[in-house]
Amino acid sequence: MTMSAKLIDLLNRGAELDEGELPLASRVAECLRQRRRLSDHLFDRFLPNQLRLVSGSFWTPLVVALRVAEWIDELQIRTVVDIGSGAGKFCVAAALASRAQFRGVEHRGRLVTASRELARVFEVEDRVTFLHGALERVGGQEPDAYYIYNPFEENLFGPEYHLDEEVELGHDRYLEDLTTVEQLLGDAQVGTYLVTYNGFGGRIPSSFSELRVDRALPNVLRLWQKTSRMGTGRPHHADAL
């Protein structure tokens, strides 16, 4: 085992090392390009401390990002929009593990700043961008796929479970965002893909068909594709069943 491989193995097992011993981002990036399993503990070292501490609750696990990257390349998906991109972990990790371009939309300004820094550290700024704003920033050129990791559920949490109080949260905001996404999916072009991780709380139009599902992950991951302009049945509930 090479020294780099030993270092990665130690960190994957949660070993605490001095700052001078930390692996370079380029080593971590190369492991992700090869779709090697890495611990979230290792990748999260490149996030600001406060965002690192909440990773297990708010950010997509690496194992999920790698599976999505696998599906993306198999289906030759070129562009992906992450709705509620948080600290940028999914976009950066999936970009390293795939050939697609990613655009994250996030309503917290400090998370957009952290996301852009993460993309810079891992040198994927040419394929990963982040926009600051609410869902209206999703508009523009339609992507090949949308990724949604239940970004609206925080609205239903009590204040003690909020990431912060930078943005207004609440039941009305929750319903408004769900309606916006449902409309976005309803207006999407035939052929558009959708990836949901742990659902998103809303209804997926019946014009979408489920293509793949992975229940072996921490939560359920589903891949959908819009197969018709108008659905003929009842909407799907993208929950974690």
Residue pairs with C-beta under 8 A, 6 or more apart in sequence:
1 9
4 23
4 27
7 17
7 21
7 23
7 27
8 23
8 27
8 28
8 31
8 38
8 42
10 17
11 17
11 23
11 39
11 41
11 42
11 45
12 37
12 38
12 39
12 41
12 42
13 39
14 39
14 41
22 45
23 42
25 46
25 121
25 122
25 123
26 123
28 38
28 42
28 43
28 46
28 122
29 96
29 122
29 123
31 38
32 38
32 62
32 66
32 93
32 96
32 97
33 96
33 97
35 66
35 69
35 70
35 97
37 62
37 63
37 66
38 62
39 62
40 55
40 56
40 61
40 62
43 62
43 89
43 93
44 52
44 55
44 59
44 89
45 52
46 118
46 121
46 122
47 55
47 87
47 89
47 114
47 118
48 114
51 59
51 87
51 111
51 114
54 163
55 87
55 89
58 86
58 87
58 163
59 86
59 87
59 89
59 90
60 86
60 89
60 90
60 93
60 149
60 197
61 217
61 218
62 89
62 93
63 217
63 218
64 90
64 197
64 217
64 218
64 219
64 221
65 89
65 90
65 93
65 94
65 97
66 93
66 94
66 97
67 214
67 217
67 221
68 90
68 94
68 98
68 147
68 195
68 197
68 221
69 93
69 94
69 97
69 98
69 100
70 97
70 98
71 77
71 195
71 212
71 223
72 80
72 94
72 98
72 99
72 100
72 145
73 98
73 99
73 100
75 193
77 100
77 144
77 145
77 193
78 99
78 100
78 101
78 144
79 100
79 101
79 102
79 103
79 141
79 143
79 144
79 145
80 91
80 94
80 100
80 101
80 102
80 103
80 143
80 144
80 145
80 146
80 147
81 102
81 103
81 104
81 105
81 138
81 143
81 145
81 146
81 147
82 90
82 91
82 102
82 103
82 104
82 105
82 146
82 147
82 148
82 149
83 105
83 135
83 138
83 146
83 147
83 148
83 151
83 181
84 105
84 106
84 107
84 148
84 149
84 151
84 152
85 91
85 104
85 105
85 106
85 111
85 115
85 130
86 104
86 106
86 111
86 115
86 151
87 111
87 114
87 115
87 118
88 104
88 111
88 114
88 115
88 116
88 118
88 119
88 128
88 130
89 118
90 104
90 147
90 149
91 102
91 103
91 104
91 115
91 119
91 128
91 130
92 102
92 115
92 118
92 119
92 122
92 124
92 128
94 100
94 102
94 147
95 101
95 102
95 124
95 127
95 128
96 122
96 124
100 127
100 144
101 127
101 128
102 127
102 128
102 129
103 128
103 129
103 130
103 131
103 143
104 112
104 115
104 128
104 129
104 130
104 131
105 130
105 131
105 133
105 135
105 137
105 138
106 112
106 115
106 130
106 131
106 132
107 132
107 133
107 134
107 167
108 163
108 164
108 166
108 167
109 132
109 166
110 166
112 130
112 131
112 132
115 130
116 125
116 130
119 125
119 128
119 129
119 130
131 137
134 177
135 177
135 180
135 181
135 184
138 184
142 188
142 189
142 192
143 192
144 191
144 192
144 193
145 192
145 193
145 194
145 195
146 184
146 185
146 188
146 192
146 193
146 194
146 195
147 195
147 197
148 181
148 194
148 195
148 196
148 197
148 200
148 238
149 196
149 197
149 198
149 200
150 196
150 197
150 198
150 199
150 200
150 201
151 177
151 200
152 173
152 174
152 177
152 178
152 200
152 201
152 202
153 174
153 201
154 161
154 162
154 163
154 169
155 169
155 170
155 171
155 173
155 174
155 177
156 171
156 174
157 169
159 165
162 169
174 201
178 200
178 201
178 202
179 202
181 200
181 202
182 202
182 203
182 204
182 205
182 235
185 192
185 194
185 204
185 205
185 208
185 226
186 205
186 207
188 226
189 226
190 207
190 226
190 227
190 228
190 229
191 225
191 226
192 225
192 226
193 223
193 224
193 225
193 226
194 204
194 208
194 223
194 224
194 225
194 226
195 221
195 222
195 223
195 224
196 204
196 221
196 222
196 224
196 238
197 217
197 219
197 220
197 221
197 222
198 219
198 220
198 240
199 220
199 237
199 238
199 239
199 240
200 238
202 238
203 235
203 236
203 237
203 238
204 224
204 235
204 236
204 237
204 238
205 226
205 231
205 235
205 236
206 231
206 232
206 233
206 234
206 235
206 236
207 226
207 227
207 228
207 229
207 230
207 231
208 224
208 225
208 226
208 227
208 231
208 236
209 224
209 225
209 227
210 222
210 223
210 224
210 236
211 223
211 224
211 225
212 222
212 223
213 220
213 221
213 222
213 223
214 220
214 221
214 222
219 240
220 240
220 241
222 238
224 236
224 238
